Amino acid sequence: MGIPSALLASPAFNEHPVRLSIHGVREMNPGLFAKLGEAGDAAEATKIFEDYMDVLFGLNEEQRMRCGPDSRRRYRASYQRLLEGWAFDSNGPEGAVLKGWVESRFGLFPTFHKSPIERFSSPAWIRYVEEKMSSRFHNNAIQMQLDLLYEFAQWSLDRSEARRERYRTLYRGVEGFEENQILERYGKGQALVLLNNLVSFTAEREVAEQFGGWILTARVPLVKLLFFRELLPHHALQSEAEHLVIGGAFVAEIERP
């Protein structure tokens, strides 16, 4: 990213965000972004992106079901499968891979995976590392797939009017603060909260109210969005208007529903 991880994780960055880009991704895929630039609307751009990913990583049905030289079927890891796994359980193996991608690209370590991660070499850290490195999810350039997903998300925001706003107000329902640590309280329900390195928010407050006794409300910089509801037409996060937010320390409003 070319920006210190400590800055990316700070509330100062969230208040004054700058553009982020993963080095080399757009340069290594010039055909994709040239074609995206010719798209007439968001739907056409999405079709271009999905077709490109299908061809480059063999994600369509025929290629996924193809057998190898030994006549055994090969599992092809995909960004869609990771999103599905996250929707089911953000602390599952797919969630570990996504958190590992954030760790690799943004330099932000996870603070929670099944349980709080308080230090390296702790049981929680070891369990996270084992899941994020599972060969099941690293046989199809999955890191590159996520790089392209992030860059497409940012390209889409550039093309939309949303970029003029620079932020989205998002909501997160929580039962407690084991995963979302309160670093400092400012009074009147406002606090500095350390979020996990990748965390789910929703654009709809009513949805957040279904997930816990406390609601976190935060202004999230668009540059910290890996995924959002309208990016793709069909995905597992659609029904809850879910956004995948790259974490760090955020100033948030904390209140009861």
Salt bridges, closest charged atoms under 4 A:
GLU15 OE1 - ARG219 NH2 3.69
GLU38 OE1 - LYS35 NZ 3.91
ASP51 OD2 - LYS47 NZ 2.68
GLU61 OE1 - ARG64 NH2 2.30
GLU62 OE2 - ARG66 NH2 3.94
ASP70 OD2 - ARG74 NH2 2.97
GLU94 OE2 - ARG81 NE 3.98
GLU103 OE1 - LYS132 NZ 2.97
GLU131 OE1 - HIS113 NE2 2.81
GLU131 OE2 - LYS114 NZ 2.74
ASP147 OD1 - ARG105 NE 2.91
GLU151 OE1 - ARG26 NE 2.76
ASP158 OD2 - ARG19 NH2 2.68
ASP158 OD1 - ARG163 NE 2.75
GLU179 OE1 - ARG172 NH2 3.78
GLU204 OE2 - ARG229 NH1 2.83
GLU209 OE2 - ARG205 NE 3.26
GLU230 OE2 - ARG168 NH2 2.56
GLU255 OE2 - ARG205 NH1 3.18
